């Protein structure tokens, strides 16, 4: 994810933000907003993953979804 998909996602979000003035509507399409929000959220997830071992994150994830 970090090495392949995230750089592509970052580029797509950058294009949306950088060229938002070229949109023909006064409003940003919800899908474009969702893309930028997704990329921003994944930045946080990847930063946390870089600080924590994956083993710890898996354990925390598994416990957070117990019903």
Phi and psi in radians as a Rosetta constraint file:
Dihedral C 1 N 2 CA 2 C 2 CIRCULARHARMONIC -1.096 0.35
Dihedral N 2 CA 2 C 2 N 3 CIRCULARHARMONIC -0.699 0.35
Dihedral C 2 N 3 CA 3 C 3 CIRCULARHARMONIC -1.599 0.35
Dihedral N 3 CA 3 C 3 N 4 CIRCULARHARMONIC -0.386 0.35
Dihedral C 3 N 4 CA 4 C 4 CIRCULARHARMONIC -1.970 0.35
Dihedral N 4 CA 4 C 4 N 5 CIRCULARHARMONIC -1.062 0.35
Dihedral C 4 N 5 CA 5 C 5 CIRCULARHARMONIC -1.355 0.35
Dihedral N 5 CA 5 C 5 N 6 CIRCULARHARMONIC -0.712 0.35
Dihedral C 5 N 6 CA 6 C 6 CIRCULARHARMONIC -1.085 0.35
Dihedral N 6 CA 6 C 6 N 7 CIRCULARHARMONIC -0.725 0.35
Dihedral C 6 N 7 CA 7 C 7 CIRCULARHARMONIC -1.048 0.35
Dihedral N 7 CA 7 C 7 N 8 CIRCULARHARMONIC -0.628 0.35
Dihedral C 7 N 8 CA 8 C 8 CIRCULARHARMONIC -1.204 0.35
Dihedral N 8 CA 8 C 8 N 9 CIRCULARHARMONIC -0.722 0.35
Dihedral C 8 N 9 CA 9 C 9 CIRCULARHARMONIC -1.102 0.35
Dihedral N 9 CA 9 C 9 N 10 CIRCULARHARMONIC -0.731 0.35
Dihedral C 9 N 10 CA 10 C 10 CIRCULARHARMONIC -1.064 0.35
Dihedral N 10 CA 10 C 10 N 11 CIRCULARHARMONIC -0.741 0.35
Dihedral C 10 N 11 CA 11 C 11 CIRCULARHARMONIC -1.128 0.35
Dihedral N 11 CA 11 C 11 N 12 CIRCULARHARMONIC -0.765 0.35
Dihedral C 11 N 12 CA 12 C 12 CIRCULARHARMONIC -1.076 0.35
Dihedral N 12 CA 12 C 12 N 13 CIRCULARHARMONIC -0.781 0.35
Dihedral C 12 N 13 CA 13 C 13 CIRCULARHARMONIC -1.134 0.35
Dihedral N 13 CA 13 C 13 N 14 CIRCULARHARMONIC -0.687 0.35
Dihedral C 13 N 14 CA 14 C 14 CIRCULARHARMONIC -1.070 0.35
Dihedral N 14 CA 14 C 14 N 15 CIRCULARHARMONIC -0.734 0.35
Dihedral C 14 N 15 CA 15 C 15 CIRCULARHARMONIC -1.106 0.35
Dihedral N 15 CA 15 C 15 N 16 CIRCULARHARMONIC -0.760 0.35
Dihedral C 15 N 16 CA 16 C 16 CIRCULARHARMONIC -1.069 0.35
Dihedral N 16 CA 16 C 16 N 17 CIRCULARHARMONIC -0.832 0.35
Dihedral C 16 N 17 CA 17 C 17 CIRCULARHARMONIC -1.213 0.35
Dihedral N 17 CA 17 C 17 N 18 CIRCULARHARMONIC -0.773 0.35
Dihedral C 17 N 18 CA 18 C 18 CIRCULARHARMONIC -1.162 0.35
Dihedral N 18 CA 18 C 18 N 19 CIRCULARHARMONIC -0.576 0.35
Dihedral C 18 N 19 CA 19 C 19 CIRCULARHARMONIC -1.966 0.35
Dihedral N 19 CA 19 C 19 N 20 CIRCULARHARMONIC 0.401 0.35
Dihedral C 19 N 20 CA 20 C 20 CIRCULARHARMONIC -1.065 0.35
Dihedral N 20 CA 20 C 20 N 21 CIRCULARHARMONIC -0.478 0.35
Dihedral C 20 N 21 CA 21 C 21 CIRCULARHARMONIC -1.189 0.35
Dihedral N 21 CA 21 C 21 N 22 CIRCULARHARMONIC -0.258 0.35
Dihedral C 21 N 22 CA 22 C 22 CIRCULARHARMONIC -1.521 0.35
Dihedral N 22 CA 22 C 22 N 23 CIRCULARHARMONIC -0.116 0.35
Dihedral C 22 N 23 CA 23 C 23 CIRCULARHARMONIC -1.141 0.35
Dihedral N 23 CA 23 C 23 N 24 CIRCULARHARMONIC 2.533 0.35
Dihedral C 23 N 24 CA 24 C 24 CIRCULARHARMONIC -1.479 0.35
Dihedral N 24 CA 24 C 24 N 25 CIRCULARHARMONIC -0.131 0.35
Dihedral C 24 N 25 CA 25 C 25 CIRCULARHARMONIC -1.879 0.35
Dihedral N 25 CA 25 C 25 N 26 CIRCULARHARMONIC 2.740 0.35
Dihedral C 25 N 26 CA 26 C 26 CIRCULARHARMONIC -1.334 0.35
Dihedral N 26 CA 26 C 26 N 27 CIRCULARHARMONIC -0.275 0.35
Dihedral C 26 N 27 CA 27 C 27 CIRCULARHARMONIC -1.965 0.35
Dihedral N 27 CA 27 C 27 N 28 CIRCULARHARMONIC 2.578 0.35
Dihedral C 27 N 28 CA 28 C 28 CIRCULARHARMONIC -1.432 0.35
Dihedral N 28 CA 28 C 28 N 29 CIRCULARHARMONIC 2.362 0.35
Dihedral C 28 N 29 CA 29 C 29 CIRCULARHARMONIC -1.052 0.35
Dihedral N 29 CA 29 C 29 N 30 CIRCULARHARMONIC 2.397 0.35
Dihedral C 29 N 30 CA 30 C 30 CIRCULARHARMONIC -0.980 0.35
Dihedral N 30 CA 30 C 30 N 31 CIRCULARHARMONIC -0.606 0.35
Dihedral C 30 N 31 CA 31 C 31 CIRCULARHARMONIC -1.138 0.35
Dihedral N 31 CA 31 C 31 N 32 CIRCULARHARMONIC -0.655 0.35
Dihedral C 31 N 32 CA 32 C 32 CIRCULARHARMONIC -1.210 0.35
Dihedral N 32 CA 32 C 32 N 33 CIRCULARHARMONIC -0.707 0.35
Dihedral C 32 N 33 CA 33 C 33 CIRCULARHARMONIC -1.077 0.35
Dihedral N 33 CA 33 C 33 N 34 CIRCULARHARMONIC -0.692 0.35
Dihedral C 33 N 34 CA 34 C 34 CIRCULARHARMONIC -1.123 0.35
Dihedral N 34 CA 34 C 34 N 35 CIRCULARHARMONIC -0.680 0.35
Dihedral C 34 N 35 CA 35 C 35 CIRCULARHARMONIC -1.065 0.35
Dihedral N 35 CA 35 C 35 N 36 CIRCULARHARMONIC -0.864 0.35
Dihedral C 35 N 36 CA 36 C 36 CIRCULARHARMONIC -1.111 0.35
Dihedral N 36 CA 36 C 36 N 37 CIRCULARHARMONIC -0.709 0.35
Dihedral C 36 N 37 CA 37 C 37 CIRCULARHARMONIC -1.124 0.35
Dihedral N 37 CA 37 C 37 N 38 CIRCULARHARMONIC -0.735 0.35
Dihedral C 37 N 38 CA 38 C 38 CIRCULARHARMONIC -1.073 0.35
Dihedral N 38 CA 38 C 38 N 39 CIRCULARHARMONIC -0.803 0.35
Dihedral C 38 N 39 CA 39 C 39 CIRCULARHARMONIC -1.105 0.35
Dihedral N 39 CA 39 C 39 N 40 CIRCULARHARMONIC -0.741 0.35
Dihedral C 39 N 40 CA 40 C 40 CIRCULARHARMONIC -1.102 0.35
Dihedral N 40 CA 40 C 40 N 41 CIRCULARHARMONIC -0.748 0.35
Dihedral C 40 N 41 CA 41 C 41 CIRCULARHARMONIC -1.137 0.35
Dihedral N 41 CA 41 C 41 N 42 CIRCULARHARMONIC -0.693 0.35
Dihedral C 41 N 42 CA 42 C 42 CIRCULARHARMONIC -1.203 0.35
Dihedral N 42 CA 42 C 42 N 43 CIRCULARHARMONIC -0.491 0.35
Dihedral C 42 N 43 CA 43 C 43 CIRCULARHARMONIC -1.004 0.35
Dihedral N 43 CA 43 C 43 N 44 CIRCULARHARMONIC -0.761 0.35
Dihedral C 43 N 44 CA 44 C 44 CIRCULARHARMONIC -1.142 0.35
Dihedral N 44 CA 44 C 44 N 45 CIRCULARHARMONIC -0.801 0.35
Dihedral C 44 N 45 CA 45 C 45 CIRCULARHARMONIC -1.050 0.35
Dihedral N 45 CA 45 C 45 N 46 CIRCULARHARMONIC -0.780 0.35
Dihedral C 45 N 46 CA 46 C 46 CIRCULARHARMONIC -1.191 0.35
Dihedral N 46 CA 46 C 46 N 47 CIRCULARHARMONIC -0.616 0.35
Dihedral C 46 N 47 CA 47 C 47 CIRCULARHARMONIC -1.145 0.35
Dihedral N 47 CA 47 C 47 N 48 CIRCULARHARMONIC -0.731 0.35
Dihedral C 47 N 48 CA 48 C 48 CIRCULARHARMONIC -1.128 0.35
Dihedral N 48 CA 48 C 48 N 49 CIRCULARHARMONIC -0.719 0.35
Dihedral C 48 N 49 CA 49 C 49 CIRCULARHARMONIC -1.119 0.35
Dihedral N 49 CA 49 C 49 N 50 CIRCULARHARMONIC -0.600 0.35
Dihedral C 49 N 50 CA 50 C 50 CIRCULARHARMONIC -1.174 0.35
Dihedral N 50 CA 50 C 50 N 51 CIRCULARHARMONIC -0.502 0.35
Dihedral C 50 N 51 CA 51 C 51 CIRCULARHARMONIC -1.530 0.35
Dihedral N 51 CA 51 C 51 N 52 CIRCULARHARMONIC -0.392 0.35
Dihedral C 51 N 52 CA 52 C 52 CIRCULARHARMONIC -2.036 0.35
Dihedral N 52 CA 52 C 52 N 53 CIRCULARHARMONIC 2.536 0.35
Dihedral C 52 N 53 CA 53 C 53 CIRCULARHARMONIC -1.128 0.35
Dihedral N 53 CA 53 C 53 N 54 CIRCULARHARMONIC 2.519 0.35
Dihedral C 53 N 54 CA 54 C 54 CIRCULARHARMONIC -1.039 0.35
Dihedral N 54 CA 54 C 54 N 55 CIRCULARHARMONIC -0.616 0.35
Dihedral C 54 N 55 CA 55 C 55 CIRCULARHARMONIC -0.993 0.35
Dihedral N 55 CA 55 C 55 N 56 CIRCULARHARMONIC -0.742 0.35
Dihedral C 55 N 56 CA 56 C 56 CIRCULARHARMONIC -1.185 0.35
Dihedral N 56 CA 56 C 56 N 57 CIRCULARHARMONIC -0.713 0.35
Dihedral C 56 N 57 CA 57 C 57 CIRCULARHARMONIC -1.121 0.35
Dihedral N 57 CA 57 C 57 N 58 CIRCULARHARMONIC -0.702 0.35
Dihedral C 57 N 58 CA 58 C 58 CIRCULARHARMONIC -1.083 0.35
Dihedral N 58 CA 58 C 58 N 59 CIRCULARHARMONIC -0.750 0.35
Dihedral C 58 N 59 CA 59 C 59 CIRCULARHARMONIC -1.114 0.35
Dihedral N 59 CA 59 C 59 N 60 CIRCULARHARMONIC -0.769 0.35
Dihedral C 59 N 60 CA 60 C 60 CIRCULARHARMONIC -1.131 0.35
Dihedral N 60 CA 60 C 60 N 61 CIRCULARHARMONIC -0.688 0.35
Dihedral C 60 N 61 CA 61 C 61 CIRCULARHARMONIC -1.136 0.35
Dihedral N 61 CA 61 C 61 N 62 CIRCULARHARMONIC -0.768 0.35
Dihedral C 61 N 62 CA 62 C 62 CIRCULARHARMONIC -1.089 0.35
Dihedral N 62 CA 62 C 62 N 63 CIRCULARHARMONIC -0.711 0.35
Dihedral C 62 N 63 CA 63 C 63 CIRCULARHARMONIC -1.270 0.35
Dihedral N 63 CA 63 C 63 N 64 CIRCULARHARMONIC -0.489 0.35
Dihedral C 63 N 64 CA 64 C 64 CIRCULARHARMONIC -1.314 0.35
Dihedral N 64 CA 64 C 64 N 65 CIRCULARHARMONIC -0.265 0.35
Dihedral C 64 N 65 CA 65 C 65 CIRCULARHARMONIC -1.889 0.35
Dihedral N 65 CA 65 C 65 N 66 CIRCULARHARMONIC 0.255 0.35
Dihedral C 65 N 66 CA 66 C 66 CIRCULARHARMONIC -1.367 0.35
Dihedral N 66 CA 66 C 66 N 67 CIRCULARHARMONIC 2.286 0.35
